[in-house]
Amino acid sequence: HQYLDTMSDNNEAVGALNRRDVTRDIFSASIGSVACCYTGQPFDTVKVRMQTNPASFPNVFFTSKSIISNEGVGALWKGAVPTAMGMVLENA
């Protein structure tokens, strides 16, 4: 992508950003970041539970079943909003 147009129509140097390219890249990075976050968050939630309390959560299947039965499926995405916002800021 060429963000900076180096020459204008009359061969003068131009330092303006190409708004269309920048907007497209920011939008694409934002969508990708949110998709990545919401895909990986359940795995991270299970992993953190197992790391912080290995006696209560001995394996992936038990931990997943325990979270879903005790807290509901939505609990697998706890903390996804701030994580997604951070990823968007980092990648966009």
C-alpha positions as CSV (number, residue, x, y, z in Angstrom):
1,H,0.0,0.0,0.0
2,Q,1.2,3.4,-0.8
3,Y,0.0,5.7,2.0
4,L,1.8,8.8,0.8
5,D,1.2,10.1,-2.6
6,T,4.6,11.3,-3.6
7,M,3.6,13.4,-6.6
8,S,0.5,15.4,-7.5
9,D,-0.9,15.9,-10.9
10,N,1.4,18.8,-11.6
11,N,4.6,17.0,-10.3
12,E,4.6,18.7,-6.9
13,A,5.5,16.7,-3.8
14,V,2.4,15.8,-1.8
15,G,2.5,14.7,1.9
16,A,-1.1,13.8,2.3
17,L,-2.2,10.4,3.4
18,N,-4.4,8.4,1.0
19,R,-7.5,8.3,3.1
20,R,-9.1,5.4,1.3
21,D,-6.1,3.1,1.9
22,V,-5.8,4.1,5.5
23,T,-9.5,3.7,6.3
24,R,-9.5,0.3,4.6
25,D,-6.5,-0.9,6.6
26,I,-7.8,0.4,9.9
27,F,-11.2,-1.2,9.3
28,S,-9.6,-4.5,8.2
29,A,-7.2,-4.6,11.2
30,S,-10.1,-3.8,13.5
31,I,-12.3,-6.6,12.2
32,G,-9.4,-9.1,12.2
33,S,-8.5,-8.1,15.8
34,V,-12.0,-8.7,17.1
35,A,-12.4,-12.0,15.2
36,C,-9.0,-13.2,16.6
37,C,-10.0,-12.2,20.1
38,Y,-13.4,-13.8,20.1
39,T,-12.0,-17.0,18.6
40,G,-9.2,-17.4,21.1
41,Q,-10.8,-16.0,24.3
42,P,-12.5,-19.3,25.3
43,F,-9.2,-21.1,25.1
44,D,-7.5,-18.4,27.2
45,T,-10.3,-18.5,29.8
46,V,-9.9,-22.2,30.2
47,K,-6.1,-22.0,30.3
48,V,-6.1,-19.2,33.0
49,R,-8.5,-21.2,35.2
50,M,-6.2,-24.2,35.0
51,Q,-3.1,-22.2,35.7
52,T,-4.6,-20.3,38.7
53,N,-6.3,-23.3,40.4
54,P,-4.9,-26.6,39.1
55,A,-6.4,-28.6,42.0
56,S,-9.9,-27.5,41.0
57,F,-9.4,-27.6,37.3
58,P,-7.2,-30.6,36.4
59,N,-7.7,-30.8,32.6
60,V,-9.2,-28.9,29.7
61,F,-12.4,-31.0,29.4
62,F,-13.3,-30.8,33.1
63,T,-12.5,-27.1,33.2
64,S,-14.6,-26.3,30.1
65,K,-17.5,-28.4,31.4
66,S,-17.3,-26.8,34.8
67,I,-17.3,-23.2,33.5
68,I,-20.2,-23.9,31.1
69,S,-22.4,-25.7,33.7
70,N,-21.7,-23.3,36.6
71,E,-21.5,-20.0,34.8
72,G,-23.0,-20.5,31.4
73,V,-21.4,-20.5,27.9
74,G,-21.0,-16.7,28.0
75,A,-18.4,-17.1,30.8
76,L,-15.9,-18.4,28.3
77,W,-15.7,-14.9,26.8
78,K,-15.2,-13.1,30.1
79,G,-12.8,-10.2,29.5
80,A,-13.2,-10.3,25.8
81,V,-14.3,-6.7,25.3
82,P,-11.2,-5.0,26.9
83,T,-9.0,-7.6,25.2
84,A,-10.6,-6.9,21.8
85,M,-10.3,-3.1,22.3
86,G,-6.6,-3.5,23.2
87,M,-6.0,-5.7,20.1
88,V,-7.8,-3.2,17.9
89,L,-5.6,-0.3,19.2
90,E,-2.5,-2.4,18.8
91,N,-3.2,-3.6,15.3
92,A,-5.0,-0.7,13.7
